[in-house]
Amino acid sequence: MDSLLTPSRIASLQQRVERLVERLKPWSWMWPPMAFAAGLGSFFLVDRQQWLGVVLALGLLFAWLLLLSESLIGRWLARRGHPTLPRGVTTFIAQMIHQETLFFTLPFILVTTVWNSGQTLFALLVVGMAALSIIDPLYFKLAGHWRSLYFMFHAQCVFLVLLVILPIMLHLTTGQSLLLALILTILVALPSFWHLLKKRSLKRWCAFFGLTVVLAYIAWLGRIWVPPASLWMTSSALSPSFDIQQREPQGSIALTPEALRANGLYVYTAIRAPRGLSETVYHAWHYNGTPMDTVELTINGGREQGYRAWSYKQNFPANPAGDWRIDIMTDSGQRVGLIRFTVSDDPQLASRADGEIQPSGLSGLNLRRFIPGGSGTSDEPEPSE
């Protein structure tokens, strides 16, 4: 191996890489929009042209492996007296990979974010990171002077790419993908705190181990703020009755206490997921902020309009007047969508369950409020498709 990697050959390879980088620099502005277009194409074509999404994801993963191994290769070459690439060249390559990752994953994050929840902060963080990656002075200052923040920036990019590609490539559920992404991200982030072990001692090793545990715990607690990058609610409806054969909500009532007790309430949701993915989601009912019932639903990916599933609640508190919320959640606690409605004795103030299927997602901010026109239990749903 060393006979093949002679200093002259390494120097020649280094010069070629440097020349290639110099040629690419004038065109580097095209990289972010190309990556965004690739992410958009992968997001919307993953069901019809799943191979395209897999190819794009594999290419992105290969680029990440090169970046993750760059520092190891550099140290290996330095120990053997071989020349290494200048910091500016390696930083430029890392910047392009960061841009590719951030702009590729951005469509997945923007569409699946529930915008009136804590997920908005996560989405804004990703948008801010994408903006930073294309502002050269800020990015190179981050890479050169704030190394701990740079490692954390790098770790966040690793988290994003794993969150997006694992359900597409391996058909892992959002919970499985989230857990694996968190574990690998923490391992990547640890080098930013490696300075704790410059003077190795039992106290510093304990501090390093404790920091690892704290990071893992905080990351897991914050999972509800992370959008389920492979799932999003495409439409929803409330209705007093349901056509099982046609799988359509029907009827129209004002949501007064009497109407609820007489008819019950159907909740219809259509959730889109990659083909081959089977996922458990929940309709979690809340009354005036208090959890009431949770109904389990199983969905399967592949349908362009979303997998149609519904639940039916018949038992309500003696006086159900007030504000109601239905969280559509994954089994890992990530919110897919949100439905709000108001029950009132005054039909003019009560929301209306009209059976009309309304689009959700980015255009509806993943939220539908049905505007005016308990210890209850939920019947088992009959999910279709």
C-alpha positions as a Markdown table, in Angstrom:
| # | Residue | x | y | z |
|---|---|---|---|---|
| 1 | Met | 0.0 | 0.0 | 0.0 |
| 2 | Asp | 2.8 | 2.4 | 0.9 |
| 3 | Ser | 4.6 | 1.6 | -2.3 |
| 4 | Leu | 1.5 | 2.8 | -4.2 |
| 5 | Leu | 1.1 | 6.0 | -2.1 |
| 6 | Thr | 4.6 | 7.5 | -2.7 |
| 7 | Pro | 5.1 | 11.1 | -1.8 |
| 8 | Ser | 5.3 | 12.0 | -5.5 |
| 9 | Arg | 2.0 | 10.3 | -6.3 |
| 10 | Ile | 0.3 | 11.8 | -3.3 |
| 11 | Ala | 1.6 | 15.3 | -4.3 |
| 12 | Ser | 0.3 | 14.7 | -7.9 |
| 13 | Leu | -3.1 | 13.7 | -6.6 |
| 14 | Gln | -3.2 | 16.7 | -4.3 |
| 15 | Gln | -2.4 | 19.0 | -7.2 |
| 16 | Arg | -5.2 | 17.5 | -9.2 |
| 17 | Val | -7.7 | 17.9 | -6.4 |
| 18 | Glu | -6.6 | 21.5 | -5.9 |
| 19 | Arg | -7.0 | 22.3 | -9.6 |
| 20 | Leu | -10.4 | 20.7 | -9.6 |
| 21 | Val | -11.5 | 22.8 | -6.6 |
| 22 | Glu | -10.3 | 26.0 | -8.3 |
| 23 | Arg | -12.3 | 25.2 | -11.4 |
| 24 | Leu | -15.4 | 24.4 | -9.3 |
| 25 | Lys | -15.3 | 27.6 | -7.1 |
| 26 | Pro | -16.7 | 29.9 | -9.8 |
| 27 | Trp | -19.7 | 27.6 | -10.2 |
| 28 | Ser | -20.2 | 26.7 | -6.6 |
| 29 | Trp | -23.2 | 29.1 | -6.4 |
| 30 | Met | -25.2 | 26.5 | -8.5 |
| 31 | Trp | -24.7 | 23.7 | -6.0 |
| 32 | Pro | -27.4 | 24.7 | -3.4 |
| 33 | Pro | -30.2 | 25.1 | -5.9 |
| 34 | Met | -29.2 | 21.9 | -7.6 |
| 35 | Ala | -29.2 | 20.1 | -4.2 |
| 36 | Phe | -32.6 | 21.6 | -3.3 |
| 37 | Ala | -34.0 | 20.5 | -6.7 |
| 38 | Ala | -32.7 | 17.0 | -6.1 |
| 39 | Gly | -34.3 | 16.9 | -2.7 |
| 40 | Leu | -37.6 | 18.2 | -4.1 |
| 41 | Gly | -37.5 | 15.6 | -6.8 |
| 42 | Ser | -36.6 | 12.8 | -4.4 |
| 43 | Phe | -39.4 | 13.9 | -2.0 |
| 44 | Phe | -42.2 | 14.0 | -4.6 |
| 45 | Leu | -40.9 | 11.2 | -6.9 |
| 46 | Val | -40.0 | 8.7 | -4.2 |
| 47 | Asp | -43.4 | 6.8 | -4.7 |
| 48 | Arg | -43.5 | 6.9 | -8.5 |
| 49 | Gln | -39.8 | 6.6 | -9.1 |
| 50 | Gln | -38.5 | 5.2 | -5.8 |
| 51 | Trp | -35.2 | 4.2 | -7.4 |
| 52 | Leu | -34.5 | 7.9 | -8.0 |
| 53 | Gly | -34.9 | 8.7 | -4.4 |
| 54 | Val | -32.6 | 5.7 | -3.4 |
| 55 | Val | -29.9 | 6.7 | -5.9 |
| 56 | Leu | -29.9 | 10.3 | -4.7 |
| 57 | Ala | -29.8 | 9.1 | -1.1 |
| 58 | Leu | -27.0 | 6.7 | -1.8 |
| 59 | Gly | -25.0 | 9.4 | -3.5 |
| 60 | Leu | -25.5 | 11.7 | -0.6 |
| 61 | Leu | -24.5 | 9.0 | 1.9 |
| 62 | Phe | -21.3 | 8.3 | -0.1 |
| 63 | Ala | -20.4 | 11.9 | 0.0 |
| 64 | Trp | -20.9 | 12.0 | 3.8 |
| 65 | Leu | -18.7 | 8.9 | 4.2 |
| 66 | Leu | -15.9 | 10.7 | 2.4 |
| 67 | Leu | -16.3 | 13.8 | 4.6 |
| 68 | Leu | -16.4 | 11.7 | 7.8 |
| 69 | Ser | -13.2 | 9.9 | 6.8 |
| 70 | Glu | -11.3 | 13.0 | 5.6 |
| 71 | Ser | -9.7 | 13.8 | 9.0 |
| 72 | Leu | -8.7 | 10.1 | 9.5 |
| 73 | Ile | -7.1 | 9.9 | 6.1 |
| 74 | Gly | -5.3 | 13.2 | 6.7 |
| 75 | Arg | -3.8 | 12.0 | 10.0 |
| 76 | Trp | -2.9 | 8.6 | 8.4 |
| 77 | Leu | -1.0 | 10.4 | 5.6 |
| 78 | Ala | 0.7 | 12.8 | 8.0 |
| 79 | Arg | 2.0 | 10.0 | 10.2 |
| 80 | Arg | 3.7 | 8.5 | 7.1 |
| 81 | Gly | 5.2 | 11.8 | 5.9 |
| 82 | His | 2.8 | 12.2 | 3.0 |
| 83 | Pro | 1.4 | 15.7 | 2.1 |
| 84 | Thr | -2.2 | 16.5 | 2.9 |
| 85 | Leu | -4.6 | 18.9 | 1.3 |
| 86 | Pro | -4.6 | 22.5 | 2.6 |
| 87 | Arg | -7.3 | 23.4 | 5.1 |
| 88 | Gly | -8.9 | 25.8 | 2.6 |
| 89 | Val | -9.4 | 23.0 | 0.1 |
| 90 | Thr | -10.9 | 20.5 | 2.6 |
| 91 | Thr | -13.1 | 23.2 | 4.1 |
| 92 | Phe | -14.4 | 24.0 | 0.6 |
| 93 | Ile | -15.2 | 20.3 | 0.0 |
| 94 | Ala | -16.9 | 20.1 | 3.4 |
| 95 | Gln | -18.9 | 23.2 | 2.6 |
| 96 | Met | -20.2 | 21.7 | -0.6 |
| 97 | Ile | -21.2 | 18.5 | 1.1 |
| 98 | His | -22.9 | 20.5 | 3.9 |
| 99 | Gln | -24.8 | 22.6 | 1.3 |
| 100 | Glu | -25.8 | 19.4 | -0.5 |
| 101 | Thr | -27.1 | 17.9 | 2.7 |
| 102 | Leu | -29.0 | 20.9 | 4.0 |
| 103 | Phe | -30.6 | 21.9 | 0.7 |
| 104 | Phe | -31.4 | 18.2 | -0.2 |
| 105 | Thr | -33.2 | 17.6 | 3.2 |
| 106 | Leu | -34.9 | 21.1 | 3.3 |
| 107 | Pro | -38.0 | 20.1 | 1.2 |
| 108 | Phe | -38.6 | 17.1 | 3.5 |
| 109 | Ile | -38.4 | 19.3 | 6.6 |
| 110 | Leu | -40.5 | 22.1 | 5.2 |
| 111 | Val | -43.4 | 19.9 | 4.1 |
| 112 | Thr | -43.5 | 17.7 | 7.2 |
| 113 | Thr | -43.2 | 20.4 | 9.8 |
| 114 | Val | -46.3 | 21.2 | 11.9 |
| 115 | Trp | -45.9 | 24.9 | 11.8 |
| 116 | Asn | -47.8 | 25.9 | 14.9 |
| 117 | Ser | -45.7 | 23.6 | 17.2 |
| 118 | Gly | -42.2 | 23.4 | 18.5 |
| 119 | Gln | -41.2 | 21.8 | 15.1 |
| 120 | Thr | -41.2 | 25.3 | 13.7 |
| 121 | Leu | -38.0 | 26.1 | 15.7 |
| 122 | Phe | -36.3 | 23.0 | 14.3 |
| 123 | Ala | -37.3 | 23.9 | 10.7 |
| 124 | Leu | -36.1 | 27.5 | 11.2 |
| 125 | Leu | -32.8 | 26.1 | 12.6 |
| 126 | Val | -32.4 | 24.0 | 9.4 |
| 127 | Val | -33.2 | 27.1 | 7.2 |
| 128 | Gly | -30.6 | 29.1 | 9.2 |
| 129 | Met | -28.0 | 26.4 | 8.8 |
| 130 | Ala | -28.7 | 26.3 | 5.0 |
| 131 | Ala | -28.3 | 30.1 | 4.8 |
| 132 | Leu | -25.0 | 30.0 | 6.8 |
| 133 | Ser | -23.6 | 27.3 | 4.5 |
| 134 | Ile | -23.8 | 29.6 | 1.5 |
| 135 | Ile | -22.4 | 32.7 | 3.2 |
| 136 | Asp | -18.6 | 32.1 | 2.8 |
| 137 | Pro | -17.3 | 34.6 | 5.4 |
| 138 | Leu | -19.5 | 33.1 | 8.1 |
| 139 | Tyr | -19.0 | 29.5 | 7.1 |
| 140 | Phe | -15.2 | 29.7 | 6.9 |
| 141 | Lys | -15.1 | 31.6 | 10.2 |
| 142 | Leu | -17.1 | 28.8 | 11.8 |
| 143 | Ala | -14.8 | 26.2 | 10.3 |
| 144 | Gly | -11.6 | 28.0 | 11.3 |
| 145 | His | -12.2 | 29.6 | 14.7 |
| 146 | Trp | -15.3 | 27.9 | 16.3 |
| 147 | Arg | -14.3 | 24.3 | 15.9 |
| 148 | Ser | -16.7 | 23.0 | 18.6 |
| 149 | Leu | -19.7 | 24.7 | 16.9 |
| 150 | Tyr | -18.4 | 23.4 | 13.6 |
| 151 | Phe | -18.4 | 19.8 | 14.9 |
| 152 | Met | -22.0 | 20.4 | 16.1 |
| 153 | Phe | -23.0 | 21.9 | 12.8 |
| 154 | His | -21.5 | 18.8 | 11.1 |
| 155 | Ala | -23.3 | 16.5 | 13.5 |
| 156 | Gln | -26.7 | 18.2 | 12.8 |
| 157 | Cys | -26.2 | 17.6 | 9.1 |
| 158 | Val | -25.5 | 14.0 | 9.8 |
| 159 | Phe | -28.7 | 13.8 | 11.8 |
| 160 | Leu | -30.7 | 15.4 | 9.0 |
| 161 | Val | -29.4 | 13.1 | 6.2 |
| 162 | Leu | -30.0 | 10.0 | 8.3 |
| 163 | Leu | -33.5 | 11.2 | 9.3 |
| 164 | Val | -34.4 | 11.5 | 5.6 |
| 165 | Ile | -32.7 | 8.6 | 3.9 |
| 166 | Leu | -33.3 | 5.7 | 6.4 |
| 167 | Pro | -37.0 | 5.4 | 5.8 |
| 168 | Ile | -36.5 | 5.7 | 2.0 |
| 169 | Met | -33.6 | 3.2 | 1.8 |
| 170 | Leu | -34.3 | 0.7 | 4.6 |
| 171 | His | -38.1 | 1.3 | 5.2 |
| 172 | Leu | -37.4 | 1.9 | 8.9 |
| 173 | Thr | -40.3 | 3.5 | 10.8 |
| 174 | Thr | -39.9 | 7.1 | 11.8 |
| 175 | Gly | -39.2 | 6.0 | 15.4 |
| 176 | Gln | -36.5 | 3.6 | 14.4 |
| 177 | Ser | -34.9 | 6.1 | 12.1 |
| 178 | Leu | -35.0 | 8.8 | 14.8 |
| 179 | Leu | -33.4 | 6.6 | 17.4 |
| 180 | Leu | -30.6 | 5.5 | 15.0 |
| 181 | Ala | -30.0 | 9.0 | 13.8 |
| 182 | Leu | -29.8 | 10.3 | 17.4 |
| 183 | Ile | -27.3 | 7.7 | 18.4 |
| 184 | Leu | -25.0 | 8.3 | 15.4 |
| 185 | Thr | -25.3 | 12.1 | 15.7 |
| 186 | Ile | -24.2 | 12.0 | 19.3 |
| 187 | Leu | -21.2 | 9.9 | 18.3 |
| 188 | Val | -20.3 | 12.5 | 15.7 |
| 189 | Ala | -20.9 | 15.4 | 18.1 |
| 190 | Leu | -18.6 | 14.0 | 20.8 |
| 191 | Pro | -15.3 | 15.2 | 19.2 |
| 192 | Ser | -16.5 | 18.8 | 19.8 |
| 193 | Phe | -16.1 | 18.1 | 23.5 |
| 194 | Trp | -12.9 | 16.0 | 23.2 |
| 195 | His | -10.9 | 18.8 | 24.9 |
| 196 | Leu | -12.2 | 17.5 | 28.2 |
| 197 | Leu | -9.8 | 14.6 | 27.9 |
| 198 | Lys | -6.6 | 16.5 | 27.1 |
| 199 | Lys | -5.5 | 15.7 | 30.6 |
| 200 | Arg | -6.7 | 12.2 | 31.0 |
| 201 | Ser | -8.0 | 11.3 | 34.5 |
| 202 | Leu | -10.8 | 9.4 | 36.1 |
| 203 | Lys | -12.6 | 12.7 | 36.8 |
| 204 | Arg | -12.4 | 13.8 | 33.2 |
| 205 | Trp | -13.5 | 10.4 | 31.8 |
| 206 | Cys | -16.5 | 10.6 | 34.1 |
| 207 | Ala | -17.3 | 14.1 | 33.0 |
| 208 | Phe | -17.1 | 13.0 | 29.3 |
| 209 | Phe | -19.3 | 10.0 | 29.9 |
| 210 | Gly | -21.8 | 12.1 | 31.9 |
| 211 | Leu | -21.9 | 14.6 | 29.1 |
| 212 | Thr | -22.6 | 11.9 | 26.6 |
| 213 | Val | -25.6 | 10.6 | 28.7 |
| 214 | Val | -26.9 | 14.2 | 29.1 |
| 215 | Leu | -26.7 | 14.8 | 25.4 |
| 216 | Ala | -28.5 | 11.6 | 24.6 |
| 217 | Tyr | -31.3 | 12.3 | 27.2 |
| 218 | Ile | -31.8 | 15.9 | 25.9 |
| 219 | Ala | -31.9 | 14.7 | 22.3 |
| 220 | Trp | -34.5 | 12.1 | 23.1 |
| 221 | Leu | -36.7 | 14.6 | 25.1 |
| 222 | Gly | -36.5 | 16.9 | 22.1 |
| 223 | Arg | -37.8 | 14.4 | 19.6 |
| 224 | Ile | -41.3 | 15.8 | 19.6 |
| 225 | Trp | -39.8 | 19.0 | 18.1 |
| 226 | Val | -38.4 | 17.0 | 15.2 |
| 227 | Pro | -40.6 | 16.6 | 12.1 |
| 228 | Pro | -41.2 | 13.1 | 10.8 |
| 229 | Ala | -39.3 | 13.6 | 7.6 |
| 230 | Ser | -41.0 | 10.7 | 5.8 |
| 231 | Leu | -44.6 | 11.3 | 6.9 |
| 232 | Trp | -47.0 | 14.2 | 6.4 |
| 233 | Met | -50.8 | 14.6 | 6.6 |
| 234 | Thr | -52.2 | 15.4 | 3.2 |
| 235 | Ser | -55.9 | 16.0 | 4.2 |
| 236 | Ser | -58.3 | 15.7 | 7.0 |
| 237 | Ala | -62.0 | 16.0 | 7.9 |
| 238 | Leu | -64.5 | 15.8 | 10.7 |
| 239 | Ser | -67.9 | 14.3 | 10.2 |
| 240 | Pro | -70.9 | 12.9 | 12.0 |
| 241 | Ser | -71.1 | 9.8 | 9.8 |
| 242 | Phe | -68.8 | 7.8 | 7.5 |
| 243 | Asp | -69.2 | 5.8 | 4.3 |
| 244 | Ile | -67.0 | 2.7 | 4.9 |
| 245 | Gln | -67.3 | 1.4 | 1.3 |
| 246 | Gln | -66.3 | 4.7 | -0.3 |
| 247 | Arg | -64.0 | 5.7 | 2.6 |
| 248 | Glu | -65.4 | 9.2 | 2.7 |
| 249 | Pro | -66.7 | 11.3 | 5.6 |
| 250 | Gln | -70.4 | 12.3 | 5.3 |
| 251 | Gly | -72.9 | 14.6 | 6.9 |
| 252 | Ser | -72.8 | 18.0 | 8.4 |
| 253 | Ile | -73.5 | 19.2 | 12.0 |
| 254 | Ala | -72.7 | 22.1 | 14.3 |
| 255 | Leu | -70.6 | 20.6 | 17.1 |
| 256 | Thr | -72.9 | 21.3 | 20.0 |
| 257 | Pro | -72.9 | 18.9 | 23.1 |
| 258 | Glu | -76.3 | 17.5 | 22.0 |
| 259 | Ala | -75.1 | 16.8 | 18.5 |
| 260 | Leu | -71.9 | 15.0 | 19.8 |
| 261 | Arg | -73.9 | 12.8 | 22.2 |
| 262 | Ala | -76.4 | 11.9 | 19.4 |
| 263 | Asn | -73.9 | 11.3 | 16.6 |
| 264 | Gly | -70.4 | 10.9 | 17.9 |
| 265 | Leu | -67.6 | 12.2 | 15.8 |
| 266 | Tyr | -65.5 | 10.7 | 13.0 |
| 267 | Val | -61.9 | 11.9 | 12.4 |
| 268 | Tyr | -60.6 | 11.3 | 8.9 |
| 269 | Thr | -56.9 | 11.7 | 8.1 |
| 270 | Ala | -54.9 | 10.9 | 5.0 |
| 271 | Ile | -51.1 | 10.5 | 5.6 |
| 272 | Arg | -48.5 | 10.0 | 3.0 |
| 273 | Ala | -45.5 | 7.8 | 3.5 |
| 274 | Pro | -42.8 | 6.2 | 1.2 |
| 275 | Arg | -43.8 | 3.0 | -0.5 |
| 276 | Gly | -43.1 | -0.1 | 1.5 |
| 277 | Leu | -43.2 | 1.7 | 4.9 |
| 278 | Ser | -45.6 | 0.5 | 7.5 |
| 279 | Glu | -46.1 | 2.9 | 10.4 |
| 280 | Thr | -48.2 | 3.2 | 13.5 |
| 281 | Val | -49.8 | 6.5 | 14.2 |
| 282 | Tyr | -52.2 | 7.7 | 16.8 |
| 283 | His | -55.2 | 10.1 | 17.1 |
| 284 | Ala | -54.6 | 11.6 | 20.5 |
| 285 | Trp | -57.7 | 13.5 | 21.8 |
| 286 | His | -57.3 | 16.4 | 24.2 |
| 287 | Tyr | -60.1 | 18.4 | 25.9 |
| 288 | Asn | -59.2 | 21.9 | 27.2 |
| 289 | Gly | -55.5 | 20.7 | 27.2 |
| 290 | Thr | -56.2 | 17.5 | 29.1 |
| 291 | Pro | -55.4 | 14.2 | 27.4 |
| 292 | Met | -58.5 | 12.1 | 26.9 |
| 293 | Asp | -58.2 | 9.1 | 24.5 |
| 294 | Thr | -55.6 | 7.7 | 22.2 |
| 295 | Val | -56.6 | 5.6 | 19.1 |
| 296 | Glu | -54.0 | 3.5 | 17.3 |
| 297 | Leu | -53.9 | 3.3 | 13.5 |
| 298 | Thr | -51.7 | 1.4 | 11.2 |
| 299 | Ile | -50.8 | 3.0 | 7.8 |
| 300 | Asn | -48.9 | 1.8 | 4.8 |
| 301 | Gly | -47.0 | 4.0 | 2.4 |
| 302 | Gly | -47.2 | 4.3 | -1.4 |
| 303 | Arg | -50.5 | 6.0 | -2.0 |
| 304 | Glu | -50.0 | 9.5 | -3.6 |
| 305 | Gln | -53.0 | 11.1 | -2.0 |
| 306 | Gly | -52.1 | 9.5 | 1.4 |
| 307 | Tyr | -53.2 | 6.4 | 3.3 |
| 308 | Arg | -56.7 | 7.0 | 4.4 |
| 309 | Ala | -57.5 | 6.1 | 8.0 |
| 310 | Trp | -60.1 | 7.2 | 10.5 |
| 311 | Ser | -61.2 | 6.9 | 14.1 |
| 312 | Tyr | -64.6 | 7.3 | 15.8 |
| 313 | Lys | -65.3 | 8.7 | 19.2 |
| 314 | Gln | -68.7 | 8.2 | 20.7 |
| 315 | Asn | -68.3 | 8.7 | 24.4 |
| 316 | Phe | -67.8 | 12.3 | 25.5 |
| 317 | Pro | -67.9 | 14.0 | 28.9 |
| 318 | Ala | -71.2 | 15.0 | 30.4 |
| 319 | Asn | -70.5 | 18.6 | 29.3 |
| 320 | Pro | -68.1 | 18.5 | 26.3 |
| 321 | Ala | -68.3 | 22.2 | 25.6 |
| 322 | Gly | -64.8 | 23.7 | 25.2 |
| 323 | Asp | -61.7 | 23.5 | 23.1 |
| 324 | Trp | -60.7 | 20.2 | 21.6 |
| 325 | Arg | -57.5 | 19.1 | 19.9 |
| 326 | Ile | -56.5 | 16.0 | 18.1 |
| 327 | Asp | -52.8 | 15.3 | 17.7 |
| 328 | Ile | -51.8 | 12.9 | 14.9 |
| 329 | Met | -48.7 | 11.4 | 16.4 |
| 330 | Thr | -46.1 | 8.7 | 15.5 |
| 331 | Asp | -45.3 | 6.0 | 18.1 |
| 332 | Ser | -42.0 | 7.9 | 18.8 |
| 333 | Gly | -43.9 | 11.0 | 19.8 |
| 334 | Gln | -43.4 | 13.1 | 16.6 |
| 335 | Arg | -46.4 | 15.1 | 15.5 |
| 336 | Val | -47.7 | 14.5 | 12.0 |
| 337 | Gly | -50.6 | 16.9 | 12.1 |
| 338 | Leu | -53.0 | 18.7 | 14.3 |
| 339 | Ile | -56.8 | 19.3 | 14.3 |
| 340 | Arg | -58.6 | 21.8 | 16.5 |
| 341 | Phe | -62.3 | 22.4 | 17.0 |
| 342 | Thr | -64.7 | 24.0 | 19.4 |
| 343 | Val | -67.8 | 22.5 | 21.0 |
| 344 | Ser | -70.3 | 25.1 | 22.2 |
| 345 | Asp | -74.0 | 25.3 | 23.3 |
| 346 | Asp | -74.4 | 28.1 | 20.8 |
| 347 | Pro | -74.4 | 26.7 | 17.2 |
| 348 | Gln | -73.1 | 30.0 | 16.0 |
| 349 | Leu | -69.9 | 29.6 | 18.1 |
| 350 | Ala | -69.5 | 25.9 | 17.6 |
| 351 | Ser | -67.2 | 24.5 | 15.0 |
| 352 | Arg | -68.8 | 22.6 | 12.1 |
| 353 | Ala | -68.1 | 19.0 | 11.2 |
| 354 | Asp | -69.1 | 19.1 | 7.6 |
| 355 | Gly | -67.4 | 16.1 | 6.2 |
| 356 | Glu | -65.4 | 18.3 | 3.7 |
| 357 | Ile | -61.9 | 16.9 | 3.1 |
| 358 | Gln | -59.5 | 19.8 | 3.3 |
| 359 | Pro | -55.8 | 19.7 | 2.2 |
| 360 | Ser | -53.1 | 19.8 | 4.8 |
| 361 | Gly | -49.4 | 19.8 | 4.5 |
| 362 | Leu | -47.3 | 22.9 | 3.7 |
| 363 | Ser | -50.3 | 24.8 | 2.1 |
| 364 | Gly | -52.4 | 24.2 | 5.2 |
| 365 | Leu | -49.5 | 24.6 | 7.6 |
| 366 | Asn | -50.3 | 21.0 | 8.7 |
| 367 | Leu | -53.1 | 22.4 | 10.8 |
| 368 | Arg | -56.8 | 22.4 | 10.3 |
| 369 | Arg | -59.1 | 24.4 | 12.6 |
| 370 | Phe | -62.8 | 23.6 | 12.1 |
| 371 | Ile | -64.2 | 27.1 | 12.5 |
| 372 | Pro | -67.8 | 27.9 | 13.5 |
| 373 | Gly | -70.5 | 27.9 | 10.6 |
| 374 | Gly | -63.4 | 12.8 | 29.2 |
| 375 | Ser | -63.0 | 10.0 | 30.2 |
| 376 | Gly | -64.6 | 8.9 | 27.0 |
| 377 | Thr | -63.3 | 6.0 | 25.0 |
| 378 | Ser | -62.7 | 5.7 | 21.3 |
| 379 | Asp | -63.9 | 2.8 | 19.2 |
| 380 | Glu | -61.4 | 0.8 | 17.3 |
| 381 | Pro | -60.7 | 2.4 | 13.9 |
| 382 | Glu | -61.2 | 0.7 | 10.6 |
| 383 | Pro | -58.2 | 2.0 | 8.6 |
| 384 | Ser | -58.5 | 1.4 | 4.9 |
| 385 | Glu | -56.3 | 0.9 | 1.8 |
